[in-house]
């Protein structure tokens, strides 16, 4: 049994750590605790940031938990922030930790 309920999702994401820019991926499913990402390159770093838009200031800090052919499973770690109007509010993963 999983700690968090998964939400099936197939949206474009971008990750850091594979060069000077962002690398595209597909977010296959997501929960409050992590996600499954479809990636072309399994040489992703063990930790990286996941963005839902290439110019976004909001991100989820990720740590790779498993790797399979064409996909990785990540755990969300560290701080993050989803600002109102950032285009990812519909995910409703967790409240903004900076909110008062």
HURA-V670964 format. One line per field, one symbol per residue. ss: DSSP state (H for helix, E for strand, - for the rest). Layout:
# HURA-V670964
ss=???
This chain:
# HURA-V670964
ss=------EEEEEEEEE-------EEEEEEEE---EEEEE--------EEEEE--------EEEEEEEEE--EEEEEEE-----------HHH---------
